Amino acid sequence: MTVNKIYILLSFLLLFSFSAISQKMDSYTYEKLKKISSYNKEGKFEEAYRANDSLLEYLKKNNGSRLSFANTYFYRGSTEIYQGKYKEAIRSTRKALQLSVKEKDSLNTATFLNQIGVCYYYLSDYDSTKIYYERSFLMKKKNKANKRELAVSAYNLALAYEDLLETDKALELYKEAEKYLLFNKENLSFLPDVYVGMASIYVTNKDIETAERYAEKAMDVGIKSYGEFNPNITFIYILYGDIFKHEGKYKEAIEMYKKSLKIRENSYGHYHVWTCESNISLAGAYNLDKQYDKAEEHFKTAIEIGEKIKNFQYLSRAQASLAKLYFKQKIHTYEVEGLLKTALNLRKEIFGEKYDQVAETYCLLAENDLENNDKRSFLNNLEKAYNSVNYDKNDVYKVISPFEAIDALVLEGEFYEKAYKNDHNIVHLEKKFKLIDAQIELIQYAQRNFSSDYSKISFANEYRNVFEEGLNTCWQLYNKTEEYKYLQKAFELSETNRNTVLLTGLLENKFKLYANIPPELISLEKELKKKLSKVKTDLHYEKENNDPDKVFLSELIEKRIEINKDLDSIHKVFTNKYSRYKSLKFNNKSLKIEDVQKELDDKSQLIIYFLEEKNLYTFSITSDQVQFVKNSKADSFTNEIDDFKKNLLNRKDITENSKNLYNILLKDQLNPDQDELIIIPDNILSYIPFEVLKDTDDNYVLENHKVSYSGSTRLFLELKGDYFNYQLSDPWIGFSPSYRKEDQLNTTEKEVETIAKITGGEFFTEKEASKKNFLANKDRFDIIHLAMHAGIDHKNPMFNKLEFSDGDLTSSEIYFSGTKANLVVLSACNTGFGKLEKGEGVMSLARAFHFSGVPSVVMSLWKVPDKETKKIMVSFYEYLKEGLSKDEALQKAKIKYLETTKDEVLRNPYYWSGFVLNGNTVALYDNNKGIYFLILAGLFVMALIFLIYKKYHKSV
């Protein structure tokens, strides 16, 4: 549903618009107007009125100038705006405007037009608002107003365009306002509010990381400009609350909203538009935090305020939100329809029929109709919802808000699902099936607008239910009909929302190469990404300090904004100037099962999992067979996984757990004739080493299958391709730093020395095992081996780290390092572990290396033991050297460990199963070189014999 917007027409806006104080006026009038301005700023409105009345009397007695009268009426209008008397404010400001026109004072005329626009804005008449703002802005430009005045008009106009859902124009105007303000960096007191405006658009569009970037900048400048308790700063608190809400941090959001409410009530009183907004925002956060009584209380307070001050925009928001609360909690259901219809009428009166909030209300009404089995009303409201967002299934680009359109399509799907459950007529399921492509198209369309990976991941998580529902529909239809199209669509759905960001990032360089983008542009982008990574890292660690340097923090926040702007500009060039790049990047061509089968040999089997709350779907694909299985006991199965992990990490017996999981995950899927097993896990399955699962004969999967993993089928296929098969000059390089005595890894130095002898490679130990040396050598070697400590940041996975001798290498830095190696071995703890994002997978160090361009990574799933790791790693390289594929080399290394370890304690899977292979499995050494040499030698001997024979016969 629609995100709460930040409507920002603050006291600062009016104050900065008051450039009407002119030195042409007499000093008495000038000082009085300054005093009125001060009263308004302090919230002393009665004093402002009295001072204004007194000044008008003075001007009448002393035959004051038109300009003095004009400014006095203007200030009266501003006081009336503060008090919510918008119609009175229009009358006062019109008097000022008439006098200014007679005086032919263009700049003041522009200012007065702007204030009338402000009044219409508060009255929710956005068409009139835009007209007055545009007239004001054009007049200011024509008469060369100062930069601050131009910034005010650009900002105002941006707000109007935002409310008219023309967000691209709004964003450009916010940027224009920012540009005007940055001409004079000594006074940036208006700038934070421009950043709030920009961030609000990104919040509305669900691009949360970009919103957070501008919110942080707004807070940085805002605290300096206003202080912590000024009413102007409350808009930044509201913004942060909205961001926290999107991130699921409801407690933090509540604190921000409470802070804003307290300040606003102290500044403006109870019955004020901004107090109303704070109550709505706070109620929404309480609702999400399941504090329903408090949510209801604040929604009702907002309704009371909205009715009192006649602000129908906020009133309608509060009514619709309260209705939604009642509906979801199944309380006061008799009030739901009435609240929604009242809210709908107000919204239509304010915005017209085509608007996202109008569509939202129609969707809520349709949802209520569905619950009440009112088919006719449901279809009517649903059709109106589609119309309100201008949704055309044949042209997605016409839609004015894809989020409401997605919600409407989901509702329609629920309608057909409910109908099917009632009469079991398969036609209903088929109708629901036809909606799937439209839903996915809208989701992908919305994702195109995101500039950050984090936002794409968050958005994908938010709409994962669409893919889950689609899969369930396909399963039901396939189970009934066995028609291949349902199987194919189910497979597409399981892939569409899986590791999309990683795959796109991995393919970026490939797309640029194929699109013939000039190397200098690519180099510039690469340098900017490195700078951005450095700034983000510095920012992260500075914030972690107990006593952060505020000046340095401010500089870093500013740098991050500027670098991101430069990157956005380059990416626009890539997209707009190079059509081939655009077509490759936004190619949403679905992956076909038969295309996957062509890439599998007779011994390979691909098993793909999709785990939701109640169901586990599994696709098993070989070169000649496809199987689609559903397990409906995923909730109990999740507990089994938790027990398995707990017992494994505590080095307990996992036989029962591993057999139970085998029965669920592999028994009906695994083909014994296929010895190469590629696992595409999902959700918490990403934390399981499938090799330790035990079959009915009490054998580990490891004993009969070489196992590898991948984030998605597309990723698996892509990493097998020639593009990610690097021709590098040197075979192997290893790193093993030294640490303080208590942190020292006892066997890693010996580990890299031993492996260097096996591979003929190079190594760095102790102080030489530095981040500097890694970065200098990351593009020369087939294999990079990192035997060291690793750290996992569970809150922000971009700051997972590898601990070199001279500092940490973070995931953020790895992402943009462009590392070229055919294999990275992360012989460190937890390198395959990290924050789990449902569709995107585990945000681990291993993922960071994949993103940077590495096709294969050996990673650890837990804190692996030092001594046993060395044994397995040495064996792994011995088998690699023999020419075995990566997955077979790791399989044999583990089997060898089990065969040579007599201590039953050390045979526990904890000690040997922690390392897994992610990515392609291609062999790195050619074990056929000797055979090739013998064949060549034989051919040479045969050729020599032939020449001798020929020469002999010729001489005869």
N, C-alpha and C positions, 0 to 999 in steps of 0.2 A: 504493500500500500504506500501511498504518498508519504514521504518523509516530512516531518515538521520543518517548515522553512524558517529562516531567520529573516525577519522583516526589520530593517535597520533604518529608522529615521530618528536618530537620536537627538538629544539636546545639542550635542556638538555640531550637528549638521546645520541646525538653525543658527547657532551662534556664529559658525563660520560663514554662513550666508549673509550675516549682518554687516556687510562691507559698506552699508549705506551710511554709517557714521562718517561724515565728511568734514573736512576742515573748512568747507565753505559755510558751515553752520556757525552760529555764535557759540561761544565757549560754554555758556550755561546749558544750552540744549545738548551740546555734545556730552557734557559731564553727566547730565540727567539720563541720557540714553545708555551710557556706559553703566550707570547704576542699575537701570532696568535690566540690562543684559546680565549683570551680576546676580540680581534677584532671581531671574529665571534659572540661571545655572545652579543656584543654591536651592531651588525649589520653593522660594518665598514668593508665591504667586500673588497673594493678596497685597503684599508690599509693592510688587511690580505694577498691579492695577492702580493702586493709589498714586504711585509716582507718575504713571502714565496720565491719569486724570489731571493731576497737578500740572504736568507739563503742557497738556492741551489748553488748560485755562491760561497758563502763562503766555502761550503762543497767540491765543485769541486777544488777550489784553495788549500784547506788545506787537500785534500785526506781524506775526512770524512769517517766514518765507514758506513758499510751497514745499521746498525741500525738507524743511524742518517738520512741517505738518506730515508730509509723506512718510518720513522715517518714524515719526511718533505713532502713526497708524500701523505702520509695518511692525513695530515692536509690540503694539497691542495685539496684533494678530498672532505674533509668536507666543505671547503669554497664553492666549486662548487655545493655541495648539497644545501647549503643555498640559492644559487642563481638560483636553478632550472636547473643547467647544469648536468643532471644525467648521460648522456653517457660519458661526459668528466670526471665526478667523478669516473665512473667505470674504465676508462683508468688510471687515477692517482692512484687509490687504487690498481689496479692490479700490477702496478710497485712496490708499497709498499709490496704487497703480495709476489711477486717473490723474492724480496730481503730478506724478512723475512723467507721464506722457505729455501733459501740458508744458512741463518744464524742459521737455526734450532731453531728459537725462537717461540715455540708453542703458548704461550699466545698472543703474538702480531699477529701471524698468525690468531688466532681465532678472534681477534679484527678486523683485516682487512677483513676477510670473512664476518663478521657481517656488516661492512660498505658497502660492495658490495651488500649484501642482502637489505640494506636500499635503495640503488640506484634502484634496480629492483622493490622494493616496490613502489617507486614513479613513476616508469615507468609502474605500474599496471601489471607487470609480476609476479603473485603471486606464480606460481609453482617454478620459479627460486629463488624467495625470500625465499620460504620455504627451498629449498635445501641448500642455503648458510647459513641461520639461523641455521638449524639443524647441519650442519658441524661445525659451530662456537660453538654452545652450547655443543656439544659432546666433542670437543677439550678442551673447558674450564673446563668441569667437569673432564675429564681425567687428566688434568694438575693442578687441584685444584686451579682454579682461585679464586680471592677474591669474597666475597658475592655480592658486587655491580656489578661486571662484570657478574656474573651468573644471577643476577636479570635483567640486561639489555637484556641478550640473551633470558631469559624466557619471558620477556615482548615482545620483538620483534617477537618471534615465536608465541606468543599468538595473536598478530595482524594479522599475516599471516593466522593462522588457522581461525580467525574470518572472514577474507575476503573470505576464502574458505568455509564459512558456517559451519565449524566444531566448533560450539560454545561451546560444552561441553569441548573439548580439550583446547580451548582458555581460558575458565574460570579457568580450573585447572592450566594452565601455569601462569595466572595472580596471582593466589593464591600462586603459587610457588615463583614468583618474590617478592610478599609481604613478604613471610616467610624469604627469603634471606635478605631483607632490614631491617626487624625487629630485626636482630641479633645485629645491631648497631643503637640504638634509638637516638643517639646524632645527627646524620645527616640523616634526613628523606626527603631531598629535591627531591628525585626521587619518593617517595611513593605516593604523590597525583596523579601523572600521571598513576600509576598502578591502583589506585582507579577509575580514569576516565575511563580506559580501561574496568574495571569490570562493572562499571555503564553503559557503552555504550552497553554492551551485554544485560543487563537487560532492557534498554530502547528499544532495537531492539526487544526483546521478549515480550515487553509490560508489564513487571513486574515493574511498576513505583515506588512503595513504596520502593522496594529493591534498585532500581537505586538511588532514592533520599537519601537513607541511606548512600550509598558510595559517592554520590556527596557531601553531607555535610561533610563527612570525608575528601574528596579531597580538598574542599574549606578551611577547618580548617587548614590542614597542608600546603596547597598551598600558602595561604596568608603569613604565617610565612616564607616560603621558598623563595618565589619570590617577594612578594609585590603585590600591587593592580594593577599595570600598566605594569608588565613584560609580554612579549609576551607568556611566558610559561603558565601564568594564564588564557590566553584566551580560552584554551581548556576546562577549568572548566566553564567559562562563556557560551561557546557553549553548554556544557552538561546541564547546568541549563536551558538554553533557550529551549532545546529539552524537558526537563521534564515539564517546564511551558506550553509548547505547547500541550503536551499530557493531561495536566490538564485543558486545556481550558483557561489558563491565558495568552492570546495572547499579551496583552500590556506589561506584565512583560518579556515575551520571547523576544519581540522586543527590549526592553532596554538592555537585556543581549547580544543579537546579535550585536546591535549597538556599545556597549562597546568593544566587541571583534574586530569588524571591524576597529574601530578607532585606537586601539593599534596596530593591525597588519599592517595597512597602514603606520603608523609612523615607525614601526620596519622593515618591509620588502619591503615597496613600494606597488604600485598599482598592478603590474603584478607578483603575487605570488600565490602559491597553497592555502595558508591559507587565503589570502584575497579573493580568489575565493570562498572558502568554506563559509566564513562569509557572503558573498553576497547571496549565495544560501539559507543559513539558514534564513537570514533576510527577503529575498523575500518570503519564505514559511510562515513565521509568519505574514507578511503583508497580504498575500493572505487569511489566515485564519481569520484575523481581518477585512477582506473585504475592505482593502485599495489596490485595484487592480492596480491602476496606479503605486504606489510605488513598488508593487510586480513585475510588468512587468519591471520596470526600473532596479531593482537589478538582476533579472534573465538575462536580456540582458547584464548587466555589467559582470556577471559571465561567460556568453558565450564568451564575448570579451576576458576576461582574460584567460579562458580555451583554446581558440584558439591560443592566443599569446604564452602561455607557453607550449602548447601541452600536457596539462594534460587532457587526454581523459575521465578519470573517472568522474571528476567534470564537464567537458564539457557536457557529456551525461546526468548527473543529471540535469543540468541547462536547457538543451534542452527539456528533458522529462517533467520537471516541468512547463516550459513556455507553452508547448503544452497543458498540462492539464488545466492551467489557461485559455488559449484561448478557449478550448473546453467547460469548465464549464460556462464561461461568454458569450459564443456564439459570440466571436469577433475574427477577423482574422482567421476564420475557414479554409480558404484555406491554411494556413501555418501549420495546426495541423499535418497532415499526414507526411509532409516532415520532420518536426522537430522530430517526433517520429521514423521515419525510420532511420534518421541519428543517433539518440541516440541508437537505437537498434543495428545498425551495429557496433558502437563503443563498446557497452557493450558486444556483442558477441565476438568481437576481444579480449577484455580484459579478460572476465570471462569464455568464452565458452557458450555453449547452455544451460547448466543446472545451473541456478543461479537465485536468487530471483529478482534482478533488471532486468534481461532479461524477466522473467515472468511478472513483473510489466509493462514493455513496451508493451509486447504482449497484456496484458489486456487493456491498454489504446488504442491500435490500434483497438482491438475488440469493445471497447465502441464507438469509432469513426465510425466504420463500422455499428454498430447497429443504430446509429443516422442517417447514410446515407443510411440505408436499403440495405446494401451490404451483403446479406446473405452468399454468398460463402466465401468472405474474412473474415467475422466474424467467421464462424465455423473453418476456417483454423487457424486464429490467436488464437482462444480459445484453440484449440487442442495443439498448440505450447506452450501456457501458461501452460497447464497441464503438458506437457512434461518437461518444464523448471524447474518445482518444483518437478518433479518426483512423481506426484500424481497418486496413484493407489487406486481406490475405494475399492478394496478388502484387502488392507493392508495400513492403514493410517500411520503406523510407517515408511514407506519409504519416506514420504514427507519431503523435505528439508526446506520448509517454508510454514506452514499451512495458514498464512495470505493471501498470494497470491492465494493459492488454494481456500480459502473461497471466495475471490473476483471473481475468475473465475467462481465458481459455482453460485454466485449471478448474475453475468452477463448472464450466461446461462439461469437462471430463468427469467430474464428480457426479454430475447429473446423470450421465449415461451409465456410470458404474452403479449408481443406486438403482437405476431402472433395470439393469441386468440382474442385480441381486433379487429384485422383486419378481421378475418373470422368466429369467434365464434365457432370454432371447439374445442370441449371439449378435444380432444386428446392432444392439446397443454398444457392445464391445467394439465392433467394427467402426462405429461412428467415433468412439473415443480414440481408437487407433489413428484415425485420420487427422486428429488434432495434434498428434505428437510432433510432426515436422514443423507445424506453425509455431508451437511452443519453443522448440529448439532454435528456430530461425530468429525469433525475437530475443532470446537469450544471447545468441551470438552477435546480433545487431547491437544490443546494449553493451556488450563487452568491448566492442571496437573503440568506444569512447574513453576507455580507461588507459591512463598513461603509466600506471604502476602495476607491477606484478602482484603485490599484496592485495590491491583492490580487486584484481581479476580472481584471485584465489578466494577472497571473502565472498565475492558475488557468486562464484561457482558453488561454494558451500551453502549459501542462502537458498539457491534454487536446486539443490540436489534432489529434493523431493519430487521435482518434475521428472527427473530421470528414473527415480525409483518407481513412480507411478507408471511411467511408460513401460518399464521393464515388466512390471506385473501384468499390464495389459497384454503385452506381447506373449508372455508366458501362458496366460489363459487361452489366448487364441491359438497359439502353437500347440498347446496340449490338447486342444479340441480338434484342430484341423490338420496338424502336421504340415501346414503350408510353409514353404521355405521363406516367403517374404517376411513372416513374423519372426522367424529365427534370425534372419539377416538384420531386421530392424532392432531386435533385442541386442544383438552384438554391437551394432552401431551406437546404441544408447550407452552400453557399458564402456565404450571407448571415448565417446564425445566429451565427457566431463572428467577425463582421467589424465593427469599429468600434462594438461594442456599448456600451462605456462612454461614448464621445463622443455617440452617439445618445441614450442615456438622459439624460446630463447636459444635452444641448441641449433635450430635451423636458420637463425638470422643471418649468419655469415654466408651460409650456402645460398640463401635468397639474394643477398647483395652481390655475390659473385655472378650468379646467373643473370642478374638484372643489369650487369655492367655499370654498377655504381663506381665512380672514380675512387681509386685507392686513397687519395688525399682526404676525401670526405669520410671514408671508413676510418682512416687513421685519426681524424679529428674527433669522431664519435667515440673511438676507443679511448683517447686521451681524456675526454670529458667524463667518461664512465669511471676511469681510474681516479680522477680528481673527486668525483662524487663519492666514490667508495671511501676515499681517504677522509673526506669531510664527514661522512656518516659515522665512520669509525671514531674520529676525534670527538664528534658530538656525543656519541654513546659513552665513551670513557670519561669525558668531562662531566657528564650528568651523573656518572657513578661516583664521582669524587664526593667526599664529605663536605668539602668547601669549594664548589665549582667557581671558576673565574667567570663572572657574569659578562664582562666585556668580551672575553674570548668566545663564550657561548653565543652571544649576540652576533659576533662576526661569522661564526660557523653557520648559524641559522640563515643569515643573509647570503652567504656563499652557496648554501644548498639551494636556495630559491633561484639564484642567478644561474647556476650550472644546470638545473632542471629546465630553466627557460631555454638555454642554449641547446640542450638536448632535444627539447620539443621542437625547436626550429629546424634542427637537422632532420628529425624524423618526418616533419612535414615535407621537407624537400624530397626525402626518399619516397614518400607516398605519392606526392603530387607530380613530381617530375619523372619518376621512373615507373611507368605503368606495369612493367613486368614484375617489379618488386611488389607492388600493391596486389597484383593478381595472385602471386605466390603466397604472400602473407595472409591474405583473407580468403584463401581457397578452402572452402568447407566441404570439399568432396569427401563423401563417406568411404570408409574402408570396407571392402567386400571380403567375405569369408574365403571365397575361392582364391583371392589374391594372396591371402595369408597362407593357404594350403600349398600354393606354388613355391613358397619360400621354405617349406619344411621338407626335409629328406625323410626317408623311410623309417629312420630310427628316432625321429624327433616328435615330441608331443608338447603342445602348448595348452596350459590350463589357466583360465582367466576367472577370477572371482569378483563378485560384486556383492558386498555385504551391507545390508540395511538393518534397521532396528529389529525386524521380525523375520526377514527372509535372507537366505544366502543363495545367490544364483551362481552357477558354475558353467562355463563353456569349456569343453575339452575338444581340441582340434588337432588332428593329424593330417598327413598328406591326403588321406582318402576317407576320413570320417569326421563327423561333427556331432557332439553331444551337448544337450542343453538340460541342466538339472536344477531343480529348485528344492531347497531345504527350508521348511517353515518353522524351524525351531532355533532360529538364530539367537534369540534372547538367552536361552539356556546354554547354548554353545559358546556365547561370549564369556560366561562364567567359567567354562571349561578352559578357555584360553588363559584367563587370569590365573587359574590354579596351575596350569602348565608352566607359565612364565615364572610364577612365584617359586614353585618347586625346583625348576631348572636353575634359577639364580641362587637358590639356597642349597644347591647341590644335593637335593633329595632324589629319591627314586621317581622317575617320571614314566615308568612303563605303562601304567594304567592310563595316565593322561595322553601319552603319545598314541596308544592304541585307539582310544576314544576319538581323538582328533583325526587319526588316519581313517577311521570308519566314516567320519563326516566329510572330510575334505578330499580323500583320494580313493577310497575303496571302490566306489562305483564309477570313478572317472579314469583311473589309471590303467593304461594299456601295458601289460607286462612285456609286450614285444618292443616297446619303445624305451630305449635306455637313456635317451637325452630328454630331460624334463625341464621345460621353461615355465616358471611360475610367474603369473601376473597377480600379485596379491592386492588386497584392498582393505582399507581401514586398519584395524588392529592386527590383521593377518600379516601386515608388513613387518611385524616384530617376531615372527615365528621362523625358525630354521626347519624347513620341511624335511631335511635330511634325517632328522632324529625321530620322525614319526615311525611307528612300528606296524608292520603288516600282520596278517593273521598267522604267519609262520614265525612270528617274533623276530623278523629281520628289519633292520633299519632301512628306510628308503634309500639311504646312501649306498647300501651294499649292492643294489641292483640298478641304480640310476645315478647318472651325473646330473646335478641340479644347478640351474642358474636362475636369476630373477631379473625382472624388468618392470618399469613403472607402468607401461602400457604396451599393447601390441604394436601400435605405430612406432613407439620408441624402440622396441625390439627390432623391428624391420629396418628402421632408419640407421640404427647403430651397426647393422650388418653391412651397410652399403660401402661403396668404395670411397665416398667422400671422407668417411671417418677411419680410413685405413691409411695412417700417416707413414711416409717413407722418411725415416729419421736416421741420423748419422751414427748414433751410439746406442749400445744395447740397454744399459741399466745404470741407474744412479740411486744411491741410498743416503738417507739422513738419519742420524741418531744423536740428538743433543744431550748434553749433560745437565743435570739439575742439582738443586740442593740435596744434601745427603738424605734427608727424610723423603724426598720425592724421586730419588734416583731409580731408574729402571736398570736392573742389574745385567740383563742379557742382551739388550738391544744393540749395543756396540759390537758385540761378538756376532750377533745376528747379521748385521749389514756387512761385516768383514767376510763372513763365511759365504754369504750370497754373492758378494762381489767376486770371489774366487770362482764360484760356479758359473757366473754369467760373463765374466771378463769385464765387469763394470767398474765404476768409480764410486767413491763414497766420501761423505763428510761426517765427522764425529765431533763431539764436545762443542767448543766454541765455533768451529767451522761449519757446524750444522745449523746454519743461520737462515733466516728468512731472506736475507739479501742474496745468499748463494742459491737458494731455491729459485727465486725469481729470475736470477741470471741464467739458470740452467734448465728451466721448465720446458723448453721447446726443442731440446736436442736429443732426448732419450726415449727409446721405445717404452721403457718401464721406469716409473718413479716409485721408490719404496720409502715410506715415511714411518719410521719406528720411533714413536714419541708419545708424549702426553697429549690428550685432546680434552677440550672443555665444551660442555653443552649448555647453551642458554635456552631455557625452556620457554621464556617469555618472548624473546626475539631471536629466532634461529639464524638471522643474518649475522649474529655475533657468536655462533659456534666457532671454535678456534682450534688450531694446531699450535702447539707451544714450541717454537724454535728457540735457539739459544739467545737470539737478539730481539725477541719479541714475538707476539702472536700473529698468526695469519688467520684472518677471519673468513667466514663463508662469504661475506660481502666482497672481500678482496679476491677470493678464489673465483667467484661468479664472473668477474670481469677481467680475469687474468689472461684469458685466451690460452690456457695451458694446452699444449699439444703433446700427448703421449698416448700410446696405444693401450696402456694399462697403468693405473695408479693403485698401489697396494697400501692401504691405510692400516699399518700394523700398530694400531693405537686403540684405546678403549672407546666404545660407544660411537664409532664413526658412522655407523648406519642407523644410529638412534637420533631422536630429536622430536620436535613438536609435530604432531600428526594433523594434517589438513585432509579432510575426508577425500575429496576428489583428487587432490594434488599429491597426496602421499606424505611420506616422512621428510621433513625439512632438515636433512642431515648434511654432514660434511661430504658424504659420498655424492649426494645430489648436487652440491655446489660444483664438484669436479665434473660431473656429467654436463651441467649447464655451461661450463667453460669450454667444453668440446672434447672431453675424454670419453671414449666409447666403452671402456670397461673399468670397473672399480671393484677391488676386493675390500670389503668393509666388515666391521665388527658390530654385533648386535647388543653386546653388553661389555662390561669391564673385564676384558680377557686377561687370563693369567700370563705372566711374563715368560716363564720358563717353557711352558707348553706351547706358547705362541711361536717361540723360536724353532722348536722341533717341526711344527707343521709348516712354517714358512720355508725352512731349508728344504724340506721334502717337496714342497710345492714347486720351487724353482728347479729342483733336480728333474722333476717330471716335465716341467715346461721345456727344459733344455733338451729333453728327449724328443720334443716335437709334438707332445700331446696338446690337445685343446685346453683352454684355461679351465673349463668346468671339470674335465677329466683329471687334469693335474691336481686340482683341489680335492676332488673325490679320492684319488689314490693317496694323497698326502694324509688325509684323515684316516683312511683305512689302514695305512702303514702305522700311523700313531696307535690305533687300536690294537694292531697285531704285535707291536713291539712294547706296549705298555702293560706290565704285569700287575701293577698296583690297581686293585679294583676301584679304589677311591678316585684315582686319576683317570679311570676309564669313563667316569661320569660325563655325559654330554656337555656339561658346563665347560669342561676343559678343552674340548676339541671341536665343538660345533658352532662356536661363536662367529667364525669368519665365513662369509658367503660371497658369491660372485654376482655382481649386478652389471648387466650390459651384454655386449657381444662375447662370444666364447671362442673366437678364431684363434688358432695356434699362432704363437709368435716366433717359434723356431721350426725350421724345416727338417724333419727327420728323414727325408728322402734324398738328402744331398748326396749321401754315399751311393745310393742306387743310381741317381742321375749321373754321377761321375763314372760309374761302371758302364752305364749305357753309352755315354759319350765316348769312353775309352774303347768300348767294343766297336762302335761305329767307325772310330778312327782307324782301328786295326783292320776292319773289313775294307774300308776305303783304300788303305795302304796295300792290302793284298790284291785288291782289284786293279790298282794302278800298276803294281809289279807284274801281275798276270797279263794286263793289256800291253805293257812294254815288251814283255817276253814274246808274246805272240806277234807283235809288230816286227820285232827283230828277226824272227823266224820267217 
